[in-house]
């Protein structure tokens, strides 16, 4: 028989993703010369260059984003936002959308924050608006977009306008047509604030969890981006550029499937140099609003009934707002 003490020791000795990452890096360092010989192929060299470039450019913004997200979770009580929101629901949607500029967070963090807001008595329409706005219009994401698209400030303004419009339109739609019965009761239950003695622990745990999760999606996105640059012929992207409607739809679906972190998605979009700006903009607007991981998080937090209604409408609204902001601010369908 295995004692409870032994089982407890096994649980404590469980290998985590951090240990796996460190082991992979150590093997890569020790076997560097062998790996160079193994991958001495022009296509692989090109792919590795794109992969490293995307990761190196995006990582500082990703780290900054998760640090800010952790600080908000630990030191900013949800009731602070509740106090500044107007009592009128339609007006609260506008304020909650603009609050996303001042209170940044990644997509994964915005779902529990929205749940906390509902638990503190904030109107669901305002909480859902903040859920969509915070990861899309915050300063970290906008600065990352400016770095990814140097000399193209119109991309920053277009992303801001399209994402903010998406969040506010979804908030107003929920205020008009949404029903509390679609949201599971546990999501509306009151949630206590973080105790003062545990704030730093909450900050560290939230930032570490967000960094591990978002970092994994960043690496996945960089791998797919490098693979697309090597394996997909350039004339395919040129064809999407000529077929602008098809290009917009393909990039919108790609944003859902890739499920990139909003602090890193601009660098992936910018690496697809053969595509025009409008499909890239739609990719940047749709991604933080709805993707595979967000759908799973929303279903787990607010219930399947909510997610099955909210996600498809968000997808359509995000594409529409992205296209409109691109036509108005990018000078057409370029």
Secondary structure, DSSP 8 states (H G I E B T S, - for coil): ---HHHHHHHHHT---HHHHHHHHHHHHHHTHHHHHHHT--HHHHHHHHHHHHHHHHHHHHHHHHHHHHHHHHHHS-HHHHHHHS-SSHHHHHHHHHHHHHHS---HHHHHHHHHHHHHTT--HHHHHHHHHHHTTSSHHHHHHHHHHTTT-HHHHHHHHHHHHHHHHHHHHHHHHH--GGGS-HHHHS------GGGHHHHHHHHHHHHHHHHHHHHHHHHHHHHHHHHHS-HHHHHHHHHSHHHHHHHHHHHHHHH---TTTHHHHHHH-TTS-HHHHHHHHHHHHH--HHHHHHHHHHH-HHHHHHHHHHHHHHHHHHHHHHHHHHTTS--
